[in-house]
Amino acid sequence: MPTAQTLLLHPDRPLCLDAARGAELRVDVGIVWITAGGVAGDVFLAAGECYRVPGRGRVLAEAMRGTASVRLESAGRRTIPIRFEVV
């Protein structure tokens, strides 16, 4: 059974995921910028859209234009370790 966490993101304080391969990040409220190590280009998601973490590289996700609420769901039964970076 997958494990889900609801997180509140803020501008200039990116969420950092290091061990999230296969996890899904779903935006409930707001706009989120995502960049993933080893993947060309960045992704912007609006409420209702989701992103599946493609590999083992670091993923950064940050709210754009105010706060954003996201759900992070792991591919397995484990909880994904999260941390927030200070820019």
C-alpha positions in Angstrom: 0.0 0.0 0.0 1.5 3.4 -1.0 2.3 6.0 1.6 1.1 9.6 1.1 2.3 12.8 2.7 0.6 16.3 2.2 3.1 19.1 2.1 2.8 22.9 2.0 5.4 24.5 -0.4 6.7 28.1 -0.3 8.6 30.2 -2.8 12.4 30.3 -2.3 12.2 27.2 0.0 12.4 24.2 -2.3 11.4 20.7 -1.3 14.4 18.3 -1.8 13.8 14.6 -2.5 16.8 12.3 -2.8 15.3 8.8 -2.7 12.0 9.1 -4.4 12.2 7.0 -7.6 8.7 6.1 -8.8 7.0 8.5 -6.4 4.2 10.7 -7.5 3.9 14.4 -6.7 0.4 15.7 -7.2 -0.5 19.4 -6.9 -3.7 20.1 -5.0 -3.4 23.9 -4.8 -1.1 26.4 -6.6 1.7 26.2 -9.2 4.8 24.1 -8.6 8.2 24.2 -10.4 10.0 20.9 -10.6 13.6 20.0 -11.7 15.1 16.6 -11.6 18.8 15.6 -11.7 19.7 13.8 -15.0 16.5 15.0 -16.7 16.6 17.7 -19.4 14.2 20.6 -18.8 12.1 21.7 -15.9 8.4 21.1 -15.3 5.6 23.4 -14.2 2.5 21.9 -12.7 -0.9 23.5 -11.8 -3.5 22.2 -9.4 -4.8 18.8 -10.5 -1.6 17.8 -12.4 1.0 15.3 -11.2 4.6 14.3 -11.8 6.2 10.8 -11.4 9.8 10.9 -10.3 11.7 9.2 -13.2 15.0 8.2 -11.6 17.4 8.2 -8.7 18.6 11.8 -9.0 17.8 14.7 -6.7 14.4 16.3 -7.3 13.6 19.9 -6.3 10.0 21.2 -6.1 9.1 24.8 -5.3 5.9 26.8 -5.1 5.6 29.7 -7.6 3.5 32.8 -7.0 2.5 32.0 -3.4 2.1 28.8 -1.5 1.2 25.4 -3.0 -0.2 22.2 -1.5 1.1 18.9 -2.8 0.6 15.3 -2.1 3.7 13.0 -2.3 2.9 9.4 -2.7 5.6 6.7 -2.6 5.6 3.8 -5.0 5.9 1.3 -2.2 5.3 1.1 1.5 8.1 3.3 2.6 7.9 6.9 3.6 10.0 9.2 1.4 12.6 11.3 3.3 12.0 15.0 2.7 13.8 18.2 3.5 13.5 21.8 2.6 16.4 23.8 1.3 17.1 27.4 2.2 17.9 29.6 -0.8 
